[in-house]
Amino acid sequence: MVGTQPREAERGPGRPREERVTGAVLKAVVDLVTEQGIGAVTMDAVAARAGVSKPAIYRRWPTKQDLIIAAAETRIGVLSVPDLGDFSAELRFLLTTRLEAYRLPGSDRLIAGLIGASAEAGAVREEYAGYTERITSETRRILERGIARGEVLPDTDVRAAATLVAAPLLFRLIVEQELPDAALVETLVDLVSRAVRSAP
């Protein structure tokens, strides 16, 4: 992140408008999904809601899939978990942050729509896979950090464990149709920690 702002500032006076258009479009997608579902997201509808032209959208997101993924990433994006010196504390931080995003209005429809769209994506399915890799990257990182500290079993399947961490909150939200809560987070922290922790 260091140095990002100066580089953006060098791009000239047009940059604030670029950011405004991007923000308006992605908000329009989230609002449409929240109100009507993923089927309401068309380039025409997004352009009208955001007050921008369709070419302005296509310049940034060549396909509807790109647009949906970008909108989802504003709500459920890449996290940065600080080094807290303890695997369970870091896992709790990560899950609590995800919980806050999942409990926002419309997150259930946005995530369900994203999952459905990815199943129908055909040739662009790898775009969705790339998004999944990005949003689970920090889970893998805290697992690897735990292994390096000697807290987590060295032979832990990091990818499988990251899936184990990610799935329960989503299942509660999308399949069971209930808002996940802090009690579920604490249960997951306990279960996952006991599953992967090295013996003291």
RAQUI-V65153 format. One record per residue. N is the residue number from 1. RES is the residue in one letter. SS is DSSP state (helix for helix, strand for strand, loop for the rest). PHI is phi in whole degrees, -180 to 180 (NA if undefined). Layout:
# RAQUI-V65153
n=<N:N>
res=<RES:RES>
ss=<SS:SS>
phi=<PHI:PHI>
This chain:
# RAQUI-V65153
n=<1:2:3:4:5:6:7:8:9:10:11:12:13:14:15:16:17:18:19:20:21:22:23:24:25:26:27:28:29:30:31:32:33:34:35:36:37:38:39:40:41:42:43:44:45:46:47:48:49:50:51:52:53:54:55:56:57:58:59:60:61:62:63:64:65:66:67:68:69:70:71:72:73:74:75:76:77:78:79:80:81:82:83:84:85:86:87:88:89:90:91:92:93:94:95:96:97:98:99:100:101:102:103:104:105:106:107:108:109:110:111:112:113:114:115:116:117:118:119:120:121:122:123:124:125:126:127:128:129:130:131:132:133:134:135:136:137:138:139:140:141:142:143:144:145:146:147:148:149:150:151:152:153:154:155:156:157:158:159:160:161:162:163:164:165:166:167:168:169:170:171:172:173:174:175:176:177:178:179:180:181:182:183:184:185:186:187:188:189:190:191:192:193:194:195:196:197:198:199:200>
res=<M:V:G:T:Q:P:R:E:A:E:R:G:P:G:R:P:R:E:E:R:V:T:G:A:V:L:K:A:V:V:D:L:V:T:E:Q:G:I:G:A:V:T:M:D:A:V:A:A:R:A:G:V:S:K:P:A:I:Y:R:R:W:P:T:K:Q:D:L:I:I:A:A:A:E:T:R:I:G:V:L:S:V:P:D:L:G:D:F:S:A:E:L:R:F:L:L:T:T:R:L:E:A:Y:R:L:P:G:S:D:R:L:I:A:G:L:I:G:A:S:A:E:A:G:A:V:R:E:E:Y:A:G:Y:T:E:R:I:T:S:E:T:R:R:I:L:E:R:G:I:A:R:G:E:V:L:P:D:T:D:V:R:A:A:A:T:L:V:A:A:P:L:L:F:R:L:I:V:E:Q:E:L:P:D:A:A:L:V:E:T:L:V:D:L:V:S:R:A:V:R:S:A:P>
ss=<loop:loop:loop:helix:helix:helix:helix:helix:helix:loop:loop:loop:loop:loop:helix:helix:helix:helix:helix:helix:helix:helix:helix:helix:helix:helix:helix:helix:helix:helix:helix:helix:helix:helix:helix:helix:loop:helix:helix:helix:loop:loop:helix:helix:helix:helix:helix:helix:helix:helix:loop:loop:loop:helix:helix:helix:helix:helix:helix:helix:loop:loop:loop:helix:helix:helix:helix:helix:helix:helix:helix:helix:helix:helix:helix:loop:loop:loop:loop:loop:loop:loop:loop:loop:loop:loop:helix:helix:helix:helix:helix:helix:helix:helix:helix:helix:helix:helix:helix:helix:helix:helix:loop:loop:loop:loop:helix:helix:helix:helix:helix:helix:helix:helix:helix:helix:helix:helix:helix:loop:loop:helix:helix:helix:helix:helix:helix:helix:helix:helix:helix:helix:helix:helix:helix:helix:helix:helix:helix:helix:helix:helix:helix:helix:helix:helix:helix:helix:helix:loop:loop:strand:loop:loop:loop:loop:loop:helix:helix:helix:helix:helix:helix:helix:helix:helix:helix:helix:helix:helix:helix:helix:helix:helix:helix:loop:loop:loop:loop:loop:loop:helix:helix:helix:helix:helix:helix:helix:helix:helix:helix:helix:helix:helix:helix:helix:strand:loop:loop:loop>
phi=<NA:-62:91:-66:-61:-58:-65:-65:-64:-71:-80:99:-69:-76:-62:-57:-67:-57:-67:-65:-62:-59:-62:-65:-68:-67:-65:-60:-62:-61:-65:-63:-65:-60:-83:-130:101:-64:-64:-78:-84:-125:-61:-64:-66:-66:-61:-65:-67:-83:72:-129:-86:-62:-58:-64:-72:-64:-64:-94:-133:-63:-130:-61:-61:-58:-67:-64:-63:-62:-66:-61:-71:-72:-99:-126:-117:-72:-103:-129:-97:-67:-75:-96:77:-152:-61:-63:-65:-70:-64:-62:-59:-63:-68:-66:-65:-64:-56:-59:-70:-67:-85:-68:-56:90:-62:-62:-67:-64:-69:-62:-64:-64:-64:-63:-65:-66:-69:-103:-75:61:-66:-99:-59:-64:-64:-69:-62:-63:-62:-61:-61:-65:-78:-100:-62:-73:-62:-62:-66:-71:-66:-65:-66:-64:-64:-63:-79:88:-82:-106:-52:-65:-95:-62:-76:-64:-66:-65:-66:-64:-64:-60:-71:-75:-69:-61:-62:-68:-63:-61:-73:-90:-88:-82:60:-129:-72:-65:-137:-63:-64:-65:-58:-63:-63:-65:-58:-65:-66:-66:-61:-67:-72:-113:-71:-72:-66:-65>
